[in-house]
Amino acid sequence: MAEPVQTPQAFSPRIFSGIQPSGGLTLGNYLGALKRFAEKQNEGIETIYCLVDMHAITVWQDPAKLRQQTREAAAAFIASGVDPARSILFNQSQVTAHAELAWIFNCVARMGWMGRMTQWKDKTAGKDTENASLGLFAYPALMAADILAYKATHVPVGDDQKQHLELTRDIAMKFNNDFGVNYFPITEPMIEGAATRVMSLRDGSKKMSKSDPSDQSRINLTDDADTIAKKFRKAKTDPEPLPHDLDGLKDRPEARNLVNIYAALAGITPEKVLEDHGGAQFGAFKPALADLAVSVMGPITAEMNRLMQDAAEIDRILGEGADRANAIARPIVDQVYDIVGMIRSRPV
Ligand code: AQP
């Protein structure tokens, strides 16, 4: 039998989020996601974090590199403070509920919804969409499944994921309406802090991204101190000194980006950064920013390198996380099959 109709208040708070192991993680991933994932562990809410390897293969991935990137991303989570004993940490493909629920959602979501997703448009811009994978188009339905397989109520993400989260809410609402249930929560995005969208160091109008062809556009979590200093030194800026207030950053996207990065790394507001550094030339501000970045990122990179020495231990952690994730998601997806009208011969 389908679960009885619930009121929204019946959904207990649960946080879910994920990162694609589609390349080395960046400072954008750290400030927009990883750092906040670790902080969320202190809020008394269950936290589930996933390396979404099935999303990664929506564009071609070399199999050996994908395995390496997945382990490296797991190491980045742990080095950033995600504790596998306090959070559930696993890779998506080890929990089949994600793919199963994604198929149901492929049948709930509408083609028009998917076609309007800006990430689909961005990733296929100027390219022949006939040759894009079907998976890339359906990606947001899999993301909705990732979240709703756990009936997650809150999802910490960077600003670029806002539209996908709105689609997750639309899918949950349509499923609930279509089947006359109140089975899925209407998930709330958590987009917070000074670094919800860290921009490219080469172009202040573009998001810092692990798949940007230019390595100079991003700080990788594996970059050493010299590389970090060099990348900030070469970061695109304008000739003006830093202003004394936020109004002065209008129409200066590159300057605003560096101020926001400084604020997020230091755990202070952008206003405070300008209070301390207003009037400074970039020649002085960039080295201060590089020193701060090295002091925050250095210990994380060192810990990642240490963890990467023991691949078997990382795989063990991911397997244990997958078992715990499966214990939550399996009954939820079994009930979905029941709601949809599929015969379950074994009791659910
Ligand atoms: N530049 C960014 N600033 C703030 N947050 C960011 N995130 C990514 N880039 C930034 C956040 O990191 C989480 C994981 O994102 P993802 O790797 O799964 O996918 P993405 O958003 O598409 O990130 P990339 O780096 O641009 O990956 P590719 O290049 O593979 O597409 C999300 O919470 C995201 O918001």
Residues whose N, C-alpha, C, O or C-beta is under 5 A from the ligand:
A	BS01	AQP	G18 I19 Q20 S22 G28 N29 G32 A33 P156 V157 G158 D159 D160 Q161 A195 T196 R197 V198 M199 K207 M208 S209 K210 S211
